[in-house]
Amino acid sequence: VQLQASGGGLVQAGGSLRLSCAASGRAVSSYGMGWFRQAPGKEREFVAAINWNGGSTYYTDSVKGRFTISRNNAKNTVYLQMNSLKPEDTAVYYCAVDLTMGLRHEIYEYDYWGQGTQVTVSS
């Protein structure tokens, strides 16, 4: 599975961005998917996960109510809508595939990773 993340950029605090992650090489409609992020000098951390059919989602506490993960299995794509962005959301965002039905939140539980897209939130 190859994953291509896009949609990052520079935005002011309070603004919004929508990240996309397109999968190729294998259909991911049966698998969970997630988003992680890594800020400079920090470890990679979990952000959000979605199960195989989009019926269940899971978020880290710091993004609840601001971020929404969704997927379109017909397009083999997962999204992360980010609203009310804060400077502390600045990081490289990575999408990943978990070869189970989903909602996992540990790095080691994910099997394939995209290359990351930079999100920078200015104050």
Backbone as numpy.savetxt, mean C-alpha at the origin, in Angstrom:
# Nx Ny Nz CAx CAy CAz Cx Cy Cz
5.51 -13.02 -9.78 4.66 -11.84 -9.78 5.55 -10.59 -9.78
5.27 -9.68 -10.70 5.95 -8.38 -10.69 4.94 -7.32 -10.28
5.40 -6.40 -9.43 4.53 -5.35 -8.92 5.11 -4.00 -9.28
4.29 -3.13 -9.83 4.71 -1.80 -10.22 3.87 -0.78 -9.48
4.49 -0.09 -8.53 3.80 0.95 -7.76 3.98 2.30 -8.43
2.95 3.12 -8.36 2.99 4.46 -8.94 2.06 5.38 -8.16
2.15 6.68 -8.47 1.25 7.64 -7.87 1.84 8.49 -6.77
3.07 8.21 -6.39 3.70 9.03 -5.37 4.02 10.42 -5.87
4.44 11.28 -4.95 4.78 12.63 -5.33 4.93 13.52 -4.13
4.99 14.82 -4.40 5.11 15.83 -3.36 3.76 16.51 -3.17
3.32 16.57 -1.93 2.02 17.16 -1.63 2.13 17.94 -0.32
1.31 18.97 -0.17 1.30 19.72 1.07 0.50 18.98 2.14
0.80 19.26 3.36 0.05 18.67 4.47 -1.44 18.97 4.29
-2.25 17.95 4.55 -3.68 18.08 4.35 -4.15 17.63 2.98
-3.22 17.42 2.08 -3.56 17.02 0.72 -3.79 15.53 0.58
-3.98 15.11 -0.66 -4.30 13.70 -0.95 -3.44 13.18 -2.09
-3.23 11.87 -2.05 -2.59 11.15 -3.13 -3.25 9.78 -3.25
-3.21 9.24 -4.46 -3.72 7.88 -4.66 -2.60 7.04 -5.27
-2.18 6.05 -4.54 -1.16 5.13 -5.04 -1.83 3.95 -5.74
-1.17 3.47 -6.76 -1.63 2.28 -7.48 -0.51 1.26 -7.50
-0.88 0.01 -7.54 0.09 -1.07 -7.64 -0.47 -2.10 -8.61
0.15 -2.18 -9.77 -0.30 -3.11 -10.81 0.55 -4.37 -10.78
-0.12 -5.50 -10.75 0.58 -6.79 -10.75 0.59 -7.38 -12.15
1.66 -8.07 -12.47 1.76 -8.76 -13.75 2.47 -10.08 -13.55
2.33 -10.94 -14.53 2.99 -12.23 -14.46 2.15 -13.32 -13.84
1.17 -12.91 -13.05 0.31 -13.88 -12.37 -0.91 -13.12 -11.86
-2.06 -13.72 -11.94 -3.25 -13.09 -11.38 -3.15 -13.11 -9.86
-3.48 -11.99 -9.22 -3.40 -11.90 -7.77 -4.78 -11.87 -7.13
-5.80 -12.18 -7.91 -7.17 -12.07 -7.41 -7.48 -13.03 -6.27
-6.66 -14.05 -6.07 -6.91 -15.01 -4.99 -6.08 -14.72 -3.75
-5.32 -13.64 -3.76 -4.35 -13.38 -2.71 -4.57 -12.05 -2.01
-4.09 -12.01 -0.78 -4.09 -10.76 -0.06 -3.00 -9.83 -0.58
-3.23 -8.55 -0.39 -2.24 -7.56 -0.79 -2.10 -6.51 0.31
-0.95 -5.87 0.34 -0.72 -4.90 1.39 0.16 -3.75 0.93
0.13 -2.72 1.73 1.02 -1.58 1.55 1.86 -1.42 2.81
3.13 -1.14 2.60 4.07 -0.84 3.66 4.77 0.47 3.32
5.47 1.03 4.28 6.23 2.25 4.01 7.52 2.25 4.82
8.49 2.97 4.30 9.77 3.10 4.99 10.24 4.53 4.91
10.33 5.16 6.06 10.83 6.53 6.16 12.35 6.50 6.30
13.02 7.60 5.96 14.48 7.63 6.08 14.94 7.31 7.49
15.87 6.39 7.60 16.42 6.02 8.89 15.54 5.14 9.75
14.42 4.71 9.20 13.49 3.88 9.97 13.28 2.53 9.29
12.74 1.60 10.04 12.43 0.30 9.49 11.14 0.36 8.67
11.02 -0.58 7.75 9.79 -0.68 6.98 8.65 -1.07 7.91
7.48 -0.42 7.71 6.35 -0.69 8.58 5.08 -0.94 7.78
4.20 -1.69 8.39 2.92 -2.01 7.78 2.02 -0.77 7.73
1.25 -0.63 6.65 0.29 0.46 6.53 -1.14 -0.08 6.42
-1.38 -0.96 5.44 -2.74 -1.44 5.21 -2.70 -2.77 4.47
-3.75 -3.56 4.65 -3.87 -4.83 3.95 -5.31 -5.04 3.52
-5.48 -5.82 2.47 -6.81 -6.13 1.96 -6.85 -7.61 1.60
-7.98 -8.24 1.88 -8.07 -9.66 1.59 -8.33 -9.90 0.10
-8.44 -11.15 -0.29 -8.44 -11.51 -1.70 -9.58 -10.89 -2.50
-10.75 -10.73 -1.88 -11.89 -10.21 -2.65 -12.24 -8.77 -2.28
-11.43 -8.15 -1.44 -11.69 -6.77 -1.06 -12.74 -6.61 0.02
-13.22 -7.70 0.56 -14.28 -7.63 1.55 -13.82 -7.26 2.95
-12.52 -7.39 3.19 -11.98 -7.06 4.51 -10.69 -6.26 4.36
-10.52 -5.31 5.25 -9.31 -4.48 5.24 -8.78 -4.33 6.66
-7.52 -3.93 6.74 -6.87 -3.79 8.04 -5.85 -2.67 7.92
-5.80 -1.78 8.94 -4.93 -0.62 8.89 -4.12 -0.49 10.17
-2.96 0.08 10.03 -2.23 0.48 11.22 -2.95 1.68 11.82
-2.84 1.85 13.13 -3.63 2.87 13.82 -3.38 4.29 13.29
-2.16 4.59 12.91 -1.82 5.96 12.54 -2.48 6.42 11.24
-3.02 5.51 10.45 -3.64 5.92 9.17 -5.15 5.65 9.15
-5.67 5.06 10.18 -7.11 4.78 10.21 -7.91 6.06 10.07
-8.92 6.01 9.21 -9.76 7.18 8.98 -9.20 8.13 7.95
-7.94 7.93 7.54 -7.33 8.81 6.54 -6.99 8.06 5.25
-6.58 6.81 5.37 -6.18 6.01 4.21 -7.24 4.94 3.94
-7.38 4.61 2.66 -8.29 3.54 2.27 -7.62 2.65 1.24
-7.56 1.37 1.54 -7.02 0.40 0.59 -8.18 -0.24 -0.16
-7.99 -0.45 -1.44 -9.02 -1.09 -2.26 -8.34 -1.87 -3.38
-9.10 -2.64 -4.10 -8.51 -3.42 -5.19 -9.51 -3.60 -6.32
-8.99 -3.80 -7.51 -9.78 -4.12 -8.68 -9.17 -5.38 -9.27
-9.76 -6.51 -8.99 -9.18 -7.78 -9.43 -9.22 -7.94 -10.95
-10.17 -7.30 -11.59 -10.21 -7.37 -13.05 -8.99 -6.69 -13.67
-8.45 -5.71 -12.95 -7.27 -4.98 -13.42 -6.00 -5.44 -12.73
-6.12 -6.44 -11.84 -4.94 -6.94 -11.13 -4.21 -5.83 -10.40
-4.97 -4.93 -9.78 -4.41 -3.71 -9.21 -4.96 -3.46 -7.81
-4.09 -2.95 -6.94 -4.50 -2.52 -5.61 -4.19 -1.03 -5.49
-4.99 -0.34 -4.69 -4.87 1.11 -4.55 -4.72 1.48 -3.08
-4.16 2.65 -2.86 -4.11 3.24 -1.53 -4.47 4.71 -1.66
-5.68 5.04 -1.26 -6.12 6.44 -1.24 -5.68 7.05 0.07
-4.91 8.12 0.00 -4.35 8.75 1.18 -4.88 10.18 1.27
-5.65 10.45 2.29 -6.21 11.79 2.52 -5.65 12.38 3.80
-5.82 13.67 3.96 -5.35 14.37 5.16 -3.91 14.00 5.48
-3.07 14.07 4.48 -1.68 13.66 4.65 -0.94 14.56 5.62
-0.02 13.94 6.36 0.78 14.63 7.36 2.27 14.48 7.00
3.11 15.39 7.46 4.55 15.24 7.19 5.10 13.89 7.63
4.57 13.33 8.69 5.06 12.03 9.17 4.65 10.87 8.27
3.83 11.14 7.25 3.51 10.09 6.26 4.59 10.01 5.18
5.54 10.92 5.20 6.62 10.92 4.21 7.42 9.63 4.30
7.51 8.93 3.17 8.20 7.63 3.14 8.18 7.10 1.70
8.94 6.05 1.50 8.78 5.25 0.28 7.71 4.21 0.58
6.71 4.14 -0.28 5.60 3.21 -0.09 5.77 2.01 -1.01
5.62 0.83 -0.43 5.78 -0.43 -1.15 4.48 -1.23 -1.12
4.16 -1.85 -2.25 3.06 -2.79 -2.26 3.63 -4.21 -2.26
2.83 -5.13 -1.80 3.29 -6.51 -1.67 2.13 -7.48 -1.79
2.45 -8.70 -2.17 1.46 -9.77 -2.32 1.73 -10.85 -1.29
0.68 -11.29 -0.67 0.73 -12.36 0.32 0.00 -13.57 -0.26
0.68 -14.66 -0.47 0.09 -15.81 -1.15 -0.84 -16.62 -0.26
-1.64 -15.91 0.51 -2.77 -16.50 1.21 -3.95 -15.59 0.89
-5.06 -15.80 1.55 -6.22 -14.95 1.24 -6.16 -13.56 1.85
-5.18 -13.32 2.74 -4.90 -11.95 3.08 -5.09 -11.51 4.51
-4.90 -10.18 4.70 -5.02 -9.45 5.95 -3.85 -9.70 6.89
-2.71 -9.98 6.33 -1.51 -10.14 7.15 -0.80 -8.80 7.27
0.00 -8.63 8.32 0.61 -7.32 8.53 2.09 -7.38 8.88
2.69 -8.56 8.78 4.12 -8.70 9.05 4.88 -8.77 7.73
6.04 -8.15 7.67 6.84 -8.13 6.45 7.13 -9.53 5.95
7.48 -10.43 6.87 7.91 -11.77 6.46 6.76 -12.60 5.89
5.54 -12.14 6.07 4.38 -12.88 5.58 4.07 -12.58 4.12
4.77 -11.64 3.54 4.54 -11.26 2.15 5.61 -11.85 1.25
5.17 -12.26 0.08 6.02 -13.06 -0.80 6.64 -12.29 -1.97
5.95 -11.28 -2.45 6.45 -10.48 -3.58 6.30 -9.01 -3.24
7.28 -8.23 -3.70 7.33 -6.80 -3.37 7.55 -5.97 -4.62
6.92 -4.78 -4.64 7.18 -3.82 -5.69 8.41 -2.98 -5.36
8.72 -2.05 -6.24 9.96 -1.28 -6.11 9.81 -0.05 -5.24
8.60 0.34 -4.92 8.38 1.50 -4.07 8.13 2.77 -4.84
7.36 3.65 -4.23 7.10 4.97 -4.79 7.21 5.99 -3.67
7.88 7.11 -3.95 8.17 8.10 -2.92 6.97 9.01 -2.69
6.62 9.17 -1.42 5.60 10.13 -1.01 6.26 11.13 -0.08
6.16 12.40 -0.42 6.73 13.46 0.40 5.63 14.46 0.74
5.44 14.68 2.03 4.41 15.61 2.50 5.12 16.79 3.16
4.91 17.96 2.63 5.55 19.16 3.17 4.62 19.84 4.17
5.24 20.46 5.14 4.45 21.13 6.19 4.14 22.58 5.83
